[in-house]
Structure formats: structure tokens, C-alpha cells
């Protein structure tokens, strides 16, 4: 099974090299690695060019933000399975992709996801939070459940049939896509109890109260759009679920 892994990046000279190296270290042979740069103005393009001969596809041009760039990558992808790796994150070991594919194939599923650690931005050996997921029960989505998006790999056919990321929901675009695929269209996903990604803290949805409020509003809109019952209740539970990550 061919796997397409997409990294989108903009001005991430501090972390892009570790991200790329974690992908190139993968032992899985059928891996297509796509890097989409939003016309970075720092040293990011220079760093990417060190590895360009090992990339399956590299594009650098202005875009309308992270999800626009992701949609470009998805349109280019030719793998049966598609995953996303943020430019400041990295995969946890060379067997990650092979284990995900093996598990998905065993269960004949449409998608597979696992666990992640949130790590300190400048010192990734320091774990700040742990996102330990669980097997999907569709009703749990009514109480704010979602898989860790950076660990999620989905069959490309789902993007072809049901669309890619929305460009009018800000940082809630990934949550909206998960609701659309998992809840609305009943995607069959399996949970691999394995640490997949180290994700650096400092996401744009939680930088200040204004960004938090905007993200919360967009989460609510995503819930309503995909027919989630009692979205206000689901929204409260979605926020409360984060508390478990600190335990």
C-alpha cells in the first residue's frame, strides 16, 4: 500500500529539518513524501533544498494558509493512504508508518490513528501533555471526542468522495473534516495504541483569548454543519477532554 505523507510549512527554519529527517528515516518502502512551502522568507527553503532529492514532490508558492496548502498536497497525492505531519512536529521512530499500515490492513479499515505527546517547543524532550486516545465509538463524538489529528491517516478515496479541508473555518478545519468523515459519513477507523508523533506546543488556536474564542466559535460551526446533536454540550465536553491530557 502506497502512503502519501504531506508536510506544509511557512517560515519554520528552527524545526523543519527534524520533521523531514523523521520522515526520511521511515523504514516503510512505499512512502511518498510531499512538502508544500508557502513561499517562506526565512531559511526554510534552503534547509528543504538539502533534502529535495529525497522528496517525492516539493512546491514553494504563496497560498491562502495552512489548509489551502494541505489541499494542494492532497490533490497531488497518489498514495492509497494520506497522512499529515506538521512542519514543527516529528514522527516517533522509523517503524511508525509501517506499523500504521500493518494495523489498518489487518482490520480492513478506512483510517487509522494513534497517540501523541505535546512537547515543549524549544526542548522537545520535555513532555507537557499526553494525548492518549481510544477506540472509536461514534456516539462519543457527541461528547467532544476526536482522534489526534496529527496521528490520523485516511484512505485517499475519502478525500476524493467527501472533499478536503474547509477554508472558512480557521483552525477548526481539521475538526470539521473529522466530523464530516467520522460522524456524517461513518468512516471506519481503528486505533493503534502506539505513540506516533511528538507535537510542539504553541498552536495558533490557543495563543490568546481572542484566538481561543475564534477557535471555539468555529468548532461550534463545524458541529452544526455536520449535524452533531446538542453542539453546545459537545463543545463543553471537547474543552474538558483536554484536561485529561495533563494527567
C-alpha positions in Angstrom: 0.0 0.0 0.0 1.4 3.3 -1.0 1.3 6.1 1.6 1.4 9.8 0.9 2.7 12.0 3.8 2.2 15.7 3.5 4.1 18.5 5.3 3.1 22.1 4.8 5.4 24.8 6.0 5.9 28.5 6.3 8.9 30.1 8.0 9.8 27.2 10.2 13.6 27.2 9.9 14.0 26.0 13.5 12.2 22.8 13.2 11.6 21.7 9.6 14.9 19.7 9.4 13.9 17.5 12.3 10.5 17.0 10.7 11.9 16.0 7.3 14.6 13.7 8.9 11.9 11.8 10.9 10.1 11.0 7.6 13.2 10.0 5.7 14.2 7.7 8.5 11.0 5.6 8.0 11.6 2.0 7.0 8.4 1.7 5.0 9.3 1.3 1.3 6.2 2.7 -0.4 6.2 6.2 1.1 5.5 9.3 -1.0 6.7 12.5 0.8 5.1 15.8 -0.3 6.3 19.1 1.0 4.4 22.3 0.3 6.0 25.6 1.3 4.0 28.8 1.4 6.9 30.9 -0.1 8.9 31.2 3.2 11.1 34.2 3.7 13.5 32.7 6.2 16.0 29.8 5.8 13.3 27.2 5.4 13.7 26.8 1.6 17.5 26.5 2.0 17.0 23.7 4.5 14.4 21.9 2.4 16.7 22.1 -0.6 19.3 20.0 1.3 16.8 17.1 1.1 14.9 17.9 -2.1 16.4 14.9 -4.0 14.7 12.6 -1.3 11.3 14.2 -1.6 8.6 12.9 -3.9 7.3 16.4 -4.6 8.2 19.9 -3.5 6.3 23.1 -4.2 7.0 26.6 -3.0 4.5 29.3 -3.7 2.1 31.7 -1.9 -1.0 30.1 -0.5 -4.1 31.1 1.5 -2.9 29.4 4.6 -2.2 26.0 6.1 -5.4 24.3 4.9 -5.1 25.6 1.4 -1.6 24.2 1.3 -2.8 20.9 2.7 -5.5 20.7 0.0 -2.8 21.3 -2.7 -0.8 18.3 -1.2 -3.9 16.1 -1.1 -4.6 16.9 -4.8 -1.1 15.9 -5.7 -1.0 12.8 -3.5 -1.1 9.4 -5.3 -1.0 7.1 -2.3 -3.9 4.9 -1.1 -3.4 6.3 2.4 -2.8 10.0 3.2 -1.3 11.4 6.4 -0.3 14.9 7.6 2.9 15.8 9.5 3.2 19.4 10.7 6.4 21.1 10.0 7.4 21.6 13.7 6.4 18.0 14.6 8.2 14.7 14.1 7.5 11.0 13.9 8.4 8.8 16.8 10.7 6.2 15.4 11.4 4.6 12.0 8.6 2.0 12.3 5.7 4.4 12.7 4.4 4.3 9.1 4.9 0.5 8.7 3.0 -0.2 12.0 0.1 2.1 11.0 -0.3 0.4 7.6 0.0 -3.1 9.0 -2.7 -2.3 11.6 -5.1 -0.6 9.1 -4.7 -3.5 6.6 -5.3 -6.1 9.3 -8.6 -4.5 10.2 -9.6 -3.5 6.7 -10.4 0.0 7.9 -10.7 3.4 6.1 -8.4 5.2 8.6 -6.0 4.6 11.5 -4.9 6.9 14.3 -2.7 6.7 17.4 -1.3 8.7 20.3 0.8 11.8 20.6 2.8 13.8 23.1 2.7 17.6 23.3 6.3 18.7 23.9 8.0 21.9 24.9 8.7 23.9 21.8 12.4 24.6 22.4 13.1 21.4 24.4 11.1 18.5 22.8 12.4 16.0 25.3 10.2 17.7 27.9 6.6 16.3 27.7 3.9 18.9 28.6 0.8 16.8 27.8 -0.1 13.4 26.6 -3.0 12.7 24.2 -3.9 9.0 24.8 -6.8 8.1 22.5 -9.1 5.2 22.4 -11.1 3.0 20.0 -13.8 5.0 18.1 -17.4 4.9 19.3 -19.4 7.2 17.1 -21.6 8.3 20.0 -18.5 9.7 21.8 -18.3 12.4 19.1 -21.4 13.9 20.7 -19.3 14.5 23.8 -16.4 16.2 22.1 -14.3 13.1 21.2 -11.9 13.3 18.3 -8.7 11.5 17.3 -5.4 13.2 17.5 -5.3 14.8 14.0 -1.5 14.7 13.5 -1.7 10.9 14.0 -4.5 10.3 11.6 -4.1 8.5 8.3 -7.1 8.3 5.9 -7.7 6.5 2.7 -7.4 9.0 -0.2 -10.7 7.8 -1.6 -12.5 9.5 1.3 -11.0 12.9 0.3 -11.9 12.2 -3.3 -15.6 11.4 -2.4 -16.2 13.7 0.5 -13.9 16.7 -0.1 -10.8 18.1 1.6 -10.3 20.8 4.2 -12.7 23.7 4.5 -11.1 27.1 4.1 -13.6 29.2 6.0 -13.3 27.6 9.5 -9.8 28.7 10.5 -8.1 26.3 12.9 -11.2 24.2 13.2 -10.8 22.9 9.6 -9.3 19.7 10.8 -12.0 19.1 13.4 -14.7 19.8 10.7 -13.1 17.3 8.4 -13.0 14.7 11.2 -16.7 15.3 12.0 -17.6 15.1 8.3 -15.7 11.9 7.7 -16.2 10.1 11.1 -19.7 11.2 12.1 -21.5 12.3 9.0 -20.1 9.7 6.6 -19.3 7.0 9.1 -15.7 6.4 8.2 -14.4 3.1 9.7 -11.3 3.9 11.8 -9.1 1.8 14.0 -7.0 2.9 17.0 -3.4 1.8 17.2 -2.2 2.2 20.8 1.2 3.5 19.8 3.0 6.8 20.2 3.0 8.3 16.7 4.0 12.0 16.9 5.8 14.5 19.1 3.9 17.7 18.6 5.4 21.0 19.8 3.2 23.3 21.9 2.2 26.8 20.8 -0.6 26.2 18.3 -2.3 29.2 16.8 -5.7 28.4 18.2 -4.6 29.0 21.8 -2.2 31.9 21.6 -4.6 34.4 23.3 -8.2 34.7 24.4 -9.2 36.1 21.0 -7.8 33.2 19.1 -9.3 30.8 21.6 -12.7 32.4 21.2 -12.4 32.3 17.4 -11.4 28.6 17.5 -14.4 27.8 19.8 -16.8 29.5 17.6 -15.5 27.6 14.6 -15.7 24.3 16.4 -19.4 25.1 17.1 -20.0 25.9 13.4 -18.3 22.6 12.4 -20.6 20.7 14.8 -23.8 22.4 13.5 -22.7 21.9 9.8 -22.3 18.2 10.3 -25.5 17.6 12.2 -23.9 16.8 15.6 -26.8 16.8 18.2 -26.6 19.3 21.1 -23.5 21.1 19.8 -23.2 23.4 22.9 -22.9 20.3 25.1 -20.4 18.7 22.8 -18.4 21.9 22.8 -18.1 22.0 26.6 -17.0 18.3 26.7 -14.5 18.9 23.9 -12.7 21.5 26.0 -13.0 19.4 29.2 -11.4 16.4 27.4 -8.1 18.4 27.2 -7.8 18.2 31.0 -7.1 14.5 30.8 -4.0 15.2 28.7 -2.3 16.7 31.7 -2.7 13.6 33.9 
